[in-house]
C-alpha cells in the first residue's frame, strides 16, 4: 500500500498564464508566420473572412476539448476521451493520426523556419540552428513542467508583442519606410476567399495542446478553457493586425506567395531592416515555442496511451526526480528528427503543413463525436465545464472541419491517406491481436474517473502540504 502511494505521478504546477503560453505557443509557430503571410498574398485582405470563421470554429472546437478535459483530465487527452466514447482502437488511432503525422512533418519545419531567420541574422546554417533548438527544448522538457511553463511565457509574449506593435504601427503609418497603398479585398476573386478555410484553421490549430497537460494544470476546469479561448482571440487580433497592415506596403502580392519567408518580405516592406530583424526574432521565438509545445503535449499523450496498455509500457516511464515522461519525450524528439534524417528541404514546407493540418483535422472530428457520444451515454456525468448550446457547436464544427479538409485539395488528402491506413492497421493489430479485445471495446468511464480522482486527491494533499 505504501509502495502504491509513493508511485511517481505528473506534477500539477501550471497556472493560467503558463497554460495560455503553452496553448498559444504551439499555434503561433514558424509555419504559421509563413502561412499567414502566404495566404494574405494569395487571397488578399479578404483573408480576414476565412480567418475569422476559422477562429470561431476553433473556439467551438475548444469548448468541446474543454468539456472533455474538465470531465476526464487525463494526460492521454484524445486517447482518454475516445477510449470511453468509441473504444480502445479508435483511441490509438486518434492520437496517432492527430499528432504523429504533425510532429513527423511540420514539427521540425517549425525550427527550419526559425532557422532561416537566424541564418539571416547571424549567418548560421538554418538546419544547424533548427537542430540546436530541438536539443535545447528536449532538455527543457526533460527537466520538468516548471521549466516548460516559464520558457513558454517568454517565447509567447515576445512573438505576440512584435506582431501587435508592427501591425498597429503599419496601420497608423508610424515609422514606415514606404507609402501605404490600397489593395482590393479579393484581388484573386471571391472563390479564393471562400476556399481559404483550411488555411485559416492553421492559424489556430493546436490550441488544444494544453489539454494533455490537464493533470499538471492548477484548477484545470477553469484554466484550460480560459487559456484556449483567450488564445484564439489573441492570435486572431495579432495576426490580422500584422497581415492587414503589411498588405498596404508590399509592392506586389506575388512577392509573398513566391518567397520561402514571406513574413520577412512583409516586414521589410513596412519597416526596412529594422522590421526584418524584429520579425526574424519573432519567428525564431515562434519556431522555438512550437518545438517546445510539441515536446510537451505529444509525450503526455503517448504516456497516457502507454499507462492504459495501448502502447508499449516503456512510454509510461516517468523520471523519479523530474516527474516527466522521459521515454515519450525522447520518442517525440526522434520523430521530429525525421525531416533532418531524410533531408526534407524548406521548399516542401507548405505541403508538409497541409498534410499535418489534414490529419490533425481528423482528430478534431473525433473530438466532436466523442462529446456527442459521452453526452448521450453519460448524461449525469459531472462536467465542471460544459460546451454551451450543445449540440450546436459540435454540429457546426463537424460541418466546417469537413469543409476545411475538402479545401485542402485531393492531392494533399491522397498524401495523407497512407498515414491514416498505417495507423488504423497498427490499432487493429495492437487491440485485436496483442490485447485480444474488440476494436471498439469501450472502457467504462466509471473506472477511468475513479483512477483519475484517486490520483488527483493524492496530488491535492501534496500541493497543500
C-alpha positions in Angstrom: 0.0 0.0 0.0 2.7 2.4 1.0 4.6 1.5 -2.2 1.5 2.4 -4.3 1.1 5.8 -2.5 4.7 6.7 -3.4 4.4 6.0 -7.1 5.7 8.7 -9.4 3.0 10.9 -10.9 2.9 14.1 -13.0 3.2 17.3 -11.1 0.5 19.9 -11.1 2.2 23.3 -11.3 0.8 25.3 -14.3 -1.4 28.4 -13.7 -3.4 30.4 -16.2 -0.5 32.3 -17.8 1.6 29.2 -18.2 -1.4 27.4 -19.7 -2.0 30.3 -22.0 1.6 30.3 -23.1 1.6 26.6 -23.9 -1.7 26.9 -25.8 -0.6 29.9 -27.8 3.0 28.8 -28.0 2.3 25.9 -30.4 -0.2 27.8 -32.5 1.8 31.0 -33.3 4.6 28.9 -34.9 7.2 29.4 -37.6 5.0 27.7 -40.1 2.0 29.9 -39.0 4.1 33.0 -39.7 4.8 31.7 -43.2 1.2 30.5 -43.8 -0.3 33.8 -42.6 1.7 36.0 -45.0 1.5 33.5 -47.9 -2.3 33.4 -47.6 -2.7 37.1 -47.3 -0.7 37.3 -50.5 -2.8 34.6 -52.3 -6.2 35.8 -51.1 -5.7 39.5 -50.2 -7.3 41.5 -47.4 -10.3 39.3 -47.7 -8.3 36.5 -45.9 -9.7 38.1 -42.7 -13.0 36.5 -43.5 -12.0 32.8 -43.6 -9.6 33.6 -40.7 -12.5 34.9 -38.6 -14.7 32.0 -39.5 -11.9 29.6 -38.7 -11.3 31.4 -35.4 -15.0 30.9 -34.4 -14.8 27.2 -35.4 -11.7 26.9 -33.3 -13.4 28.4 -30.3 -16.3 25.9 -30.8 -13.8 23.0 -31.0 -12.0 24.4 -27.9 -15.3 24.2 -25.9 -15.5 20.5 -26.8 -12.0 19.9 -25.7 -12.5 22.0 -22.5 -15.6 20.0 -21.6 -13.8 16.7 -22.0 -10.6 17.9 -20.3 -12.6 19.1 -17.3 -14.6 15.9 -17.0 -11.7 13.5 -17.9 -8.5 15.4 -17.0 -6.0 12.8 -18.1 -2.6 13.2 -19.8 -3.9 11.0 -22.7 -6.3 13.7 -23.8 -8.0 12.4 -27.1 -6.9 8.9 -26.1 -8.8 9.1 -22.8 -11.9 10.8 -24.3 -12.1 8.4 -27.3 -11.4 5.3 -25.2 -14.6 6.0 -23.3 -16.6 7.1 -26.3 -15.5 4.9 -29.2 -13.2 2.2 -27.8 -9.5 1.4 -27.5 -8.8 1.0 -31.2 -10.2 4.4 -32.1 -8.3 5.8 -29.1 -5.0 4.8 -30.5 -5.9 6.0 -34.0 -7.0 9.4 -32.7 -3.6 10.1 -31.1 -1.5 8.8 -33.9 -3.4 10.5 -36.7 -3.7 13.8 -35.0 -0.2 14.2 -33.6 2.3 11.7 -35.1 1.8 13.0 -38.6 2.1 16.5 -37.2 5.5 16.1 -35.5 6.9 13.9 -38.2 6.1 16.5 -40.9 5.6 20.1 -39.7 7.2 19.6 -36.3 10.9 20.1 -37.4 9.8 22.6 -40.0 8.8 25.0 -37.3 12.5 25.1 -36.3 13.5 25.2 -40.0 11.6 28.5 -40.5 13.1 30.0 -37.3 16.5 28.7 -38.6 16.1 30.6 -41.8 15.6 33.8 -39.9 18.5 33.0 -37.7 20.6 32.5 -40.8 19.7 35.9 -42.0 20.5 37.5 -38.6 23.8 35.8 -37.7 24.7 33.6 -40.7 24.3 30.2 -39.0 23.1 27.4 -41.3 19.3 27.1 -40.8 19.3 23.3 -40.4 22.1 23.5 -37.7 20.2 26.2 -35.9 17.0 24.1 -36.1 18.8 21.1 -34.6 20.2 23.2 -31.8 16.7 24.4 -31.0 15.4 20.9 -30.8 18.1 19.8 -28.4 17.6 22.8 -26.2 13.9 22.2 -25.9 14.4 18.5 -25.4 16.5 19.4 -22.3 13.9 21.9 -21.1 11.1 19.3 -21.3 13.2 16.6 -19.6 13.8 18.9 -16.6 10.2 19.4 -15.6 7.0 21.2 -16.2 8.0 24.4 -14.4 10.9 24.9 -16.9 8.4 24.4 -19.7 5.9 26.9 -18.3 8.5 29.7 -17.8 10.0 29.2 -21.2 6.6 29.4 -22.9 5.6 32.6 -21.2 8.8 34.3 -22.5 8.6 32.9 -26.1 4.8 33.5 -26.5 4.7 37.1 -25.2 7.8 38.0 -27.2 6.4 37.0 -30.6 2.8 38.3 -29.9 4.2 41.7 -28.9 6.2 42.0 -32.1 3.2 41.2 -34.3 0.9 43.6 -32.5 3.4 46.5 -32.4 4.4 46.2 -36.1 0.7 45.7 -37.1 -0.5 48.8 -35.2 2.4 50.9 -36.4 1.8 49.8 -40.0 -1.9 50.6 -39.9 -1.2 54.0 -38.4 1.8 54.7 -40.7 4.1 55.2 -37.8 7.8 54.9 -38.8 7.1 53.0 -42.0 9.7 53.2 -44.8 7.2 53.4 -47.7 3.9 55.0 -48.6 0.7 52.9 -47.9 -1.5 51.9 -50.9 -4.9 50.3 -51.2 -5.4 46.7 -52.1 -8.7 45.2 -53.4 -10.4 43.0 -50.8 -10.3 39.9 -53.1 -7.7 40.6 -55.8 -7.9 36.9 -57.0 -11.6 36.6 -56.8 -14.1 35.6 -54.1 -13.6 32.0 -54.8 -10.2 32.2 -53.2 -11.7 33.8 -50.1 -14.3 31.1 -49.6 -11.9 28.2 -50.1 -9.4 29.7 -47.6 -11.0 28.0 -44.6 -8.3 25.3 -44.4 -5.6 28.0 -44.4 -7.5 29.9 -41.8 -7.7 26.9 -39.5 -3.9 26.5 -39.5 -3.7 29.9 -37.7 -5.3 28.3 -34.6 -4.8 24.6 -34.9 -3.1 23.2 -31.8 -4.8 25.4 -29.3 -5.9 22.3 -27.5 -2.3 21.4 -26.7 -2.9 22.4 -23.1 -5.5 19.6 -22.7 -3.0 16.7 -22.4 -1.3 18.7 -19.6 -4.6 19.0 -17.6 -3.1 16.7 -14.9 -0.4 19.4 -14.5 -2.7 22.4 -14.6 -3.9 24.1 -11.4 -7.7 24.3 -11.4 -8.0 22.8 -14.9 -11.7 23.1 -15.2 -11.3 26.9 -15.3 -7.8 27.5 -16.6 -7.9 25.1 -19.6 -11.0 26.6 -21.3 -9.9 30.2 -20.5 -6.4 29.6 -21.9 -7.8 28.2 -25.1 -10.5 30.8 -25.8 -8.2 33.7 -24.8 -5.5 32.2 -27.0 -7.7 32.0 -30.1 -8.8 35.6 -29.7 -5.3 36.9 -29.0 -3.9 35.0 -32.1 -6.7 36.4 -34.3 -6.1 40.0 -33.2 -2.3 39.8 -33.5 -2.3 38.0 -36.9 -4.9 40.2 -38.5 -3.3 43.4 -37.3 0.0 42.4 -38.9 -1.5 40.9 -42.0 -3.8 43.7 -42.9 -1.1 46.3 -42.2 1.7 44.7 -44.3 -0.6 44.4 -47.4 -0.6 48.1 -47.6 3.2 48.3 -48.1 4.2 45.1 -50.1 4.8 46.2 -53.7 3.3 43.0 -55.2 1.3 40.2 -53.6 3.2 37.8 -55.7 6.3 38.6 -53.6 4.5 36.9 -50.6 3.4 33.8 -52.5 6.8 33.2 -54.1 9.1 33.6 -51.0 10.1 30.9 -48.5 10.0 33.6 -45.8 7.1 35.9 -46.8 6.9 37.3 -43.3 10.4 38.9 -43.8 9.3 40.3 -47.2 6.3 41.9 -45.4 8.4 43.3 -42.6 11.0 44.7 -44.9 8.3 46.4 -47.0 6.9 48.1 -43.9 10.0 48.9 -41.7 13.1 48.0 -43.7 16.0 46.3 -42.0 14.5 47.1 -38.5 11.3 45.3 -39.4 13.2 42.3 -40.8 15.3 42.0 -37.6 12.2 42.2 -35.4 10.2 39.7 -37.3 13.2 37.4 -37.6 13.5 37.4 -33.9 9.7 36.8 -33.5 9.9 33.9 -36.0 12.8 32.3 -34.1 10.7 32.6 -30.9 7.7 31.1 -32.8 9.7 28.2 -34.1 11.2 27.6 -30.7 7.9 27.8 -28.8 6.3 25.4 -31.2 9.0 22.8 -30.8 8.7 23.4 -27.0 5.0 22.7 -27.1 5.3 19.6 -29.3 7.8 18.1 -26.9 5.4 18.9 -24.1 2.0 17.8 -25.4 2.7 14.7 -27.6 4.8 12.9 -24.9 1.9 13.2 -22.5 -0.5 11.6 -25.0 1.9 8.8 -25.6 2.3 8.5 -21.8 -1.4 8.3 -21.4 -1.8 5.6 -24.0 1.0 3.5 -22.5 -0.3 4.0 -19.0 -3.5 2.3 -20.2 -1.8 -0.5 -22.0 -2.5 0.9 -25.5 1.2 1.4 -26.3 4.3 -0.4 -25.1 4.7 0.2 -21.3 8.1 1.8 -21.6 6.3 5.0 -22.8 4.7 5.3 -19.4 8.0 5.7 -17.6 8.3 8.9 -15.5 11.6 10.2 -14.3 11.6 9.8 -10.5 13.0 13.3 -9.8 11.6 15.5 -12.6 8.3 13.6 -13.0 8.3 13.9 -16.8 7.7 11.1 -19.3 11.3 10.8 -20.5 11.0 7.9 -22.9 8.0 9.5 -24.6 9.8 12.8 -24.8 12.9 11.2 -26.4 10.5 9.3 -28.9 8.9 12.6 -29.8 12.3 14.2 -30.4 13.2 11.2 -32.6 10.1 11.7 -34.7 10.8 15.4 -35.1 14.3 14.5 -36.4 12.8 12.7 -39.4 13.0 15.7 -41.8 16.7 16.1 -40.9 17.4 12.4 -41.5 15.6 12.1 -44.9 16.8 15.6 -46.0 13.5 17.4 -46.4 14.1 20.9 -47.8 12.3 24.1 -46.7 10.7 24.3 -50.1 8.4 21.4 -49.2 7.1 23.4 -46.2 3.5 24.2 -47.3 2.9 20.6 -48.4 4.0 19.3 -45.0 1.9 21.9 -43.2 -1.2 20.9 -45.3 -0.6 17.2 -44.6 -0.3 17.8 -40.9 -3.4 20.0 -40.9 -5.5 17.4 -42.7 -4.5 14.6 -40.3 -5.0 16.9 -37.4 -8.5 17.9 -38.5 -9.5 14.2 -38.5 -8.7 14.1 -34.8 -10.8 17.3 -34.3 -13.7 15.5 -35.9 -13.3 12.6 -33.5 -13.4 15.0 -30.5 -16.8 16.4 -31.6 -18.1 12.8 -31.9 -16.7 12.0 -28.5 -18.7 14.8 -26.9 -21.9 13.7 -28.6 -21.5 10.1 -27.6 -20.5 10.8 -24.0 -23.4 13.3 -23.5 -25.8 10.5 -24.6 -24.1 7.7 -22.8 -23.3 9.6 -19.5 -26.0 12.3 -19.2 -25.4 12.6 -15.5 -21.6 12.8 -15.6 -20.2 15.7 -13.6 -18.9 18.2 -16.1 -17.2 21.2 -14.4 -17.2 22.9 -17.8 -19.9 22.3 -20.4 -19.7 23.2 -24.1 -22.6 25.8 -24.3 -25.6 25.4 -26.6 -24.9 21.7 -27.1 -25.1 20.1 -29.7 -24.9 23.2 -31.9 -21.2 23.8 -31.6 -20.4 20.2 -32.3 -22.6 20.0 -35.4 -21.2 23.3 -36.8 -17.7 22.2 -36.1 -18.2 18.8 -37.9 -19.5 20.6 -41.0 -16.8 23.2 -41.0 -14.0 20.8 -40.4 -15.1 18.6 -43.3 -15.3 21.7 -45.4 -11.7 22.7 -44.4 -10.4 19.2 -45.2 -12.1 19.4 -48.6 -10.5 22.8 -49.1 -7.0 21.2 -48.7 -7.5 19.5 -52.1 -7.3 15.9 -53.4 -3.5 15.8 -53.7 -3.0 16.6 -50.0 -5.7 14.1 -48.9 -4.1 11.4 -51.0 -0.6 12.1 -49.5 -2.1 11.9 -46.0 -4.1 8.7 -46.7 -1.1 6.2 -46.3 -0.5 7.5 -42.7 -4.2 7.0 -41.8 -4.2 3.5 -43.2 -1.0 2.6 -41.3 -2.4 4.0 -38.0 -5.6 2.0 -38.4 -3.7 -1.2 -39.1 -1.5 -0.6 -36.1 -4.5 0.0 -33.9 -6.2 -3.2 -35.2 -3.1 -5.3 -34.6 -2.5 -3.9 -31.1 -6.1 -4.2 -29.8 -7.3 -7.3 -31.6 -4.1 -9.4 -31.5 -2.0 -8.0 -28.7 -4.7 -7.2 -26.2 -7.2 -9.7 -27.7 -10.1 -7.3 -27.2 -12.7 -6.0 -29.7 -11.6 -2.9 -31.6 -14.5 -0.8 -30.4 -14.3 -2.1 -26.8 -15.2 1.0 -24.7 -13.6 1.5 -21.3 -16.3 2.3 -18.7 -16.0 5.9 -17.6 -16.6 4.9 -14.0 -13.2 3.0 -14.0 -11.4 5.9 -15.6 -12.9 8.5 -13.3 -12.1 6.5 -10.2 -8.5 6.2 -11.2 -8.2 9.9 -12.1 -9.9 11.1 -8.9 -7.6 8.9 -6.7 -4.5 10.5 -8.4 -5.9 14.0 -8.1 -6.8 13.5 -4.4 -3.2 12.4 -3.7 -1.8 15.4 -5.6 -4.1 17.9 -3.9 -2.8 16.8 -0.5 0.7 17.0 -1.7 0.2 20.6 -3.1 -1.5 21.7 0.2 1.4 20.3 2.2 
